Amino acid sequence: MKSSATVAYAAAMLIGQPSRTALAAAAHRAAHQVLEGGRIFADPLAVRILGRDAARAIEDMQQPLRRAMRIFIAARTRFAEDALAAAVAHGVRQLVVLGAGLDTYAYRSVFGDRLHIFEVDHPATQGWKRERLAAAGISIPPSLTFAPVDFEHATLAAGLAAAGFDPTRRTFFTWLGVVPYLTQQSVFATLSFIGALPGGAHVVFDYGNPPDTLAQRAREVHDVRAAKVAALGEEWKSYFEAPALHERMRTLGFSEFEDLSPPQIATRFFPERTVVAPASGGHILLAATRP
């Protein structure tokens, strides 16, 4: 019988094919560089890694309904990278990018050999990414190790161990754009692994509040997006309320939380504007354990 950790990412992609939502997230990041000038999150490789698909992807992202998602993706990336920089300043020396997709952090990190980076993803997605990196002329730094894991047949722990991950060293995990596609059982299996690491850990991930807590317009937008990703075979499966999520994570070893709700995201990233954000919606969470 497969454990919940074994199937943690299989639900987030079509078996044997690279994740289509990974490509969409990359298109949002690239579009932010062009349409907002990278105001929230600057990524000089975001457009480049898309190669010949970049122009069409960015054009598609100009639809008004896609702006909110584009800004949210930029905000979660900026939040994660700011938190990572603070953690490195306090001694973190390992980064694990879960569900890395076309994330470019490893190829533009300012920390060099101070930070050993592991990218975890399905072998099909990693093969696809390597092809795009080669086509774009983006070199693979010595600080990066690919950890291909087919979660139908292996666990996160086994995949990281095979890649040389040291569980006794304090580690930072980024897990962006993945949690909504997993069952709650799979989400908590992964958080249990992170929370039990003897060296201690930080994790940043995003999640959504239950659809029935959304205002009418937000619910309508949610339902349209949910139908689109479901049509790609990558449906949204998990939603959380912040208090219950934090309480469950405490039982797994987490003791520190910074959870940005939609109004807090608006205040953090648009301090000069009056932005009316809904009370419910997408959250960005930073949690940490004590070693």
N, C-alpha and C positions, 0 to 999 in steps of 0.2 A: 504493500500500500504506500502511495506517495504521501510524504508529510506536507503540511501547508507551506513550509519553507521551500519544498521542492517545486511547487507550482507557483511560487510567488510572482514570477514575471511572465510565465507562459500565457496567462490570461491577458497580458497587455499587448500581445502582438499575434499576427497570423503565423502559425508554425512554418518554419522554413523560409520566411520572408522578413526583410527588415521592417521595423515598425513604421507605419504610415503616419502615426501621430508624432513620432520622432522627427520626421521630415516637416510636419506642420509647425512644430515648436521651433525648429531651426528657421523656418520661413518667417515666423513672428519675430524672432530675435534679429534677423537680417532686416526686416521691414522697419523695425524700430530705429536702426542705424540711419536709414534713408528718410523715413517719414517724420521722425522726431529728432533726427540728428544725434541719436544715442544719448539723449538728454538724461535719462535715468541710468542707463547701463551702456557703457561704451565697449564695443567688441570689434576690433579691427579685422577679425577673421570671419565674422558672421556671414557676410555676403560672399566672401571668397570660397568658403567651404561648400556653398550651394552650387558653384560652378555655373554651367549653362542654364541651370534651372532658376537662377537667382532673379532675373528680370521678371519672368512670368510669376514666380512666387510672390514677389514684392507687389506686383500689380494686383494680384488676387487679394492681397492683404489690405488694399486700400478701401475695401467695402466698409462703410460706417459701423456695421455690427461687429466687425472684427477688431475695432480699436480697443475696446475694453479688455479683451483677452490679450492683445498685444502689450498693453500697458501692464497688465497683471504679470505676464511672463517676464517682462523687463524688470519689474519690481522684485519678483521672487529671486531672480538671478542676482540682482544688485544686493539684496538683503543677504543672500547666501555667501556671496563673495566678500562682503564687508565683515560678516561674522567669522568667516574663515581667516581673514587677515588678522583679526583680533585674537583668534585662537592660536595662530602661528606665533604671534608675538608673545604668547604665554606658554610656548613650548610644544604645541602640536607639530608632529613631523610626518604624519600620514594623512592622506586624503583618499577617501573612497567615493567615487562618483557612481551611484547606483542608477541603472537605466540610463547610461551616458548618452545614447543616441549620437547626435552631431554636436554635442557640447564641445566648446573650444578652449575651456579653461586651461587644460594641461599644456596647450601649445602656445599660450601667452602668459603663463604664470611668471610672476616677478621673483619667485622664491628659489628658482633653480634647484640645486641639489639639496636645499634645506627641507624640501617637501617631496616625499615620495608619493606619487599619485597612482591609484589603481582605478581603471575604468572597467566596470562590471556591466556586461550586457550579453544578450543572446549572440551566439556565434554568427548567425546570419546578419544581424545588425552590425556587429563589429567588422565583418568582412566588407560589408557595404561601406562603412565609414572609412576603412583603410583605402578603398578604391577612390573615394572622394578626396581624402587627404593627398594621395599620390597625384591625382589629376590636378589638384589645386597647388601642388608644390609646397605643401605644408609638411615640414619635417617632424618626425616623432622624437621628442626629447628623451634623453637618457633617464630622466626622472619619472617617466611614465611606464607602467606595466599594464598591458591588457589582461583582463581576467575574463575570458569568455566562459559563460556558464549557461548550459541548457538546463533550465530548471525543471524540465520533465524528467531529467536523469541525474541531477546533482544538486547539492545544497549550496547556499551562499558561503557557509563556513568552509566547505571543501574547495570551492572555487577560489576563494581568497587564499587559503592555505597553499594551494598548488601554485599560486602566483607569488608567494613569498611574503604575504601579509604577516605582520607581527602583532598578535593580539595583546601583547603586554605594553605596547606603546600607545599613548593617548592618540585618538584618531578622530578626524572630522569626516562625517558622511554627508553628502548632498544627495537628495532623493527627490528631484523635481519633476513634476508632471507625470508621476507614476502611481501614487497612492489611489487616486480615484478609480483607476482601472482594475484594482485588486479586490479580492474579497477581504472582509475584515479579518478573517482567520489568517490570511497571508500577510496582511499589514502587521498584525501583532506578532506573528512568528518572526518577521524581520526585525521589529523593534525589540523583541525578546533577545535575539542574537546580539544586537548592538548594546542593549542595556546590560548584558552580562559580561561584556569584555573586561578582562581584569585591569587593563590599563586605563579604562575610562573612555568616554566618547561624547561627541557632540553630533547632533543630526539636525538638518534643516529639510523640511518637506512642506508641501502645500496640500490642502484638503478643502473640501466644500461642505457647507452646512446642508442639512437635508432639504430637498426641494420644497417640502411643505412649509418651511420657515421663510421662504422667499416672498417678497412682495410680488404682486401680479405681473408687472412688466418683467422683472428679473426672472420669474418663473417661466414666462413665455420664452425668453432668450435662452434660458437653461435647457428647456425642452427641445428647442431647435438644435442646439449644439449637441445635446445628448443623442438625438436621432441621427445626426451626421456621423458621430464617432461609432455608434452602434452599427451603422451601415458599412463601416470599414472593418467590422469584426472586432472592435476594440471598445466595448461599451463601458460606461461608468458604473461601478458596482458598489462603492463605499462612500458614505457620508458620515460626518461626525458633528456632534455638539462639543464645544471646547471644554466645558467642565468635566464631562464624562470621559473625553479623550485623555485629558491630563491625569485624571484619577487612575485610569487604567494604566497609563504609562508609569505612574509612580510605583505601581506594583511590579513593574519590570525593571526598576532601578533608576529611573529618571527623577531628578529632584529640582531642576532649574528649568523654567519655561519663559520664553518670550513669544507671545502669540499675537500676531497682528491681524485684526479683523478688517473688513473693508474700510470703515471710517479711519482706523489707525494707519492703514496703508496710504490712504489719501493724504492724511496729515503728514506722514513721514516723507512722502515723495513729491507732494505738491504743497509745501508750506506757504507759498506765496499766493495761493489761490483758494477761493472758497468752493470746495468740491463737496457736493451733497452725495454721500455714498450710502448705500443701503446697509442696514445693521447686519444682515445675514448675507452670506455669499462665500467667496474664496478667502481662505486664511493662509498665512505663511507662518510656520512654527519653527522656532529654534528651541531644542531641548538638550539638556546635558546630564551626564551622570557624574558621580564622584568615584574616583578610582579606589 
